[in-house]
């Protein structure tokens, strides 16, 4: 047997079993996402429930079919396809045509997840890739944001509105920031906190997402490190970019997909580091890339891209942060040996 | 070695079994760059095939004159002259294609497929065999480009050879670079499957060592994901 595996040798009994199963953890995540779903139905009408339902159904069916065609065992019982479907739908506007939602699901489940071997093998977050593919393919549809409560007025089809980040976009100068914040189109901070502004159907309501995040932390499904370091890094950079303007920092934290991304996407087990130190590097990296894309990029929002880029770096972060076994000798440098 | 193969085999091997793009993974750059529309893909494929056949013939005819040490510069000179001829012809007769292909037309000079065939085949084999090999490889290259560009143009721009076909909004990502890689990977997998079915060599995928997690994966020591999954199952059965 390889000496590297010594640490993995099972110790003598007694062993303690936990009740945690993959399915159980995934159900906890679904429960944590429910408040945001309920609020999104209140804000954007039953259309958003329809988008979520179609997305979840498509993911489950596609997962079943692709496993069947590839002659692998059925993995529907772990509910991971349900989560992918929900997260992808949460990243889309309520007005998204349903067939496009299904295409996004196909990319997420078939290409990103099953082509690489299914649950636990995908190297990036499937829902995010699905979203990015839809965003680059159908930009007019993914940027068509409905005003909240527009569904209550049946005479109007939909009122579209610019998201807060789109109003900041391209103008992060001192004067530009103040003008954007004082504009009549900009929602107030409390409206931002409760999600009463146009945006993707599941990402507007920070309150519901934070509630879900706290639930996940209490149930110990996720550790609060990644969300806190991620959001903290964005806050710090935005504090510098906004020359100490606290109001601006709050707007930045509450807008776009930051809360959804930091709490539910960056904490995905498969695509985030295992060790604490690695988690911190990962989360800070996400925060830096998000802020840079928001301030300097040509897109108003960078959460999806930042998480995907850091996902790709995870294996390298893991290698760098692997702890040394206690008492192990440090590997001698090649150079030193050559001198001898 | 190659003399044992019949001319027919030399010709057909380039199409699927040893397809330069999909099986030998050569010439990836022009493949990804020119498959955004079927028109430019056909133009690229045909021009490269012409250069490939001509340069294979000349290099094979000169193979006993070219000194071994300076063979690569000699090959490049031959290839570059044919590329210049093709480029001038394209410029004169189909100027729109010249604009579409842009820098990729002169870049055929350093196309891996052509240099690769010169080095691996034409420099060692007779004129006729080299011509047939070049023709097969050229057709294989053109076919790969046509298949990829058809998928990319249809899904990414909703058209084929410039004719609008899809009634629904197209997925722009397919004519962008990421979509090109998606299509490339999937078509390559299909070609591997086809070639293996036809008795070709199984594609070497590098197994678990090619995985980005290889350096931190404990399964590698146990013989990789598949093997360790198998042994896990055996363990389970043993427990039962």
Boltz contact constraints between the chains, C-beta under 6 A:
constraints:
  - contact:
      token1: [A, 2]
      token2: [B, 221]
      max_distance: 6.0
  - contact:
      token1: [A, 4]
      token2: [B, 221]
      max_distance: 6.0
  - contact:
      token1: [A, 5]
      token2: [B, 221]
      max_distance: 6.0
  - contact:
      token1: [A, 133]
      token2: [B, 173]
      max_distance: 6.0
  - contact:
      token1: [A, 136]
      token2: [B, 173]
      max_distance: 6.0
  - contact:
      token1: [A, 137]
      token2: [B, 171]
      max_distance: 6.0
  - contact:
      token1: [A, 137]
      token2: [B, 172]
      max_distance: 6.0
  - contact:
      token1: [A, 137]
      token2: [B, 173]
      max_distance: 6.0
  - contact:
      token1: [A, 315]
      token2: [B, 212]
      max_distance: 6.0
  - contact:
      token1: [A, 315]
      token2: [B, 213]
      max_distance: 6.0
  - contact:
      token1: [A, 318]
      token2: [B, 216]
      max_distance: 6.0
  - contact:
      token1: [A, 319]
      token2: [B, 215]
      max_distance: 6.0
  - contact:
      token1: [A, 319]
      token2: [B, 216]
      max_distance: 6.0
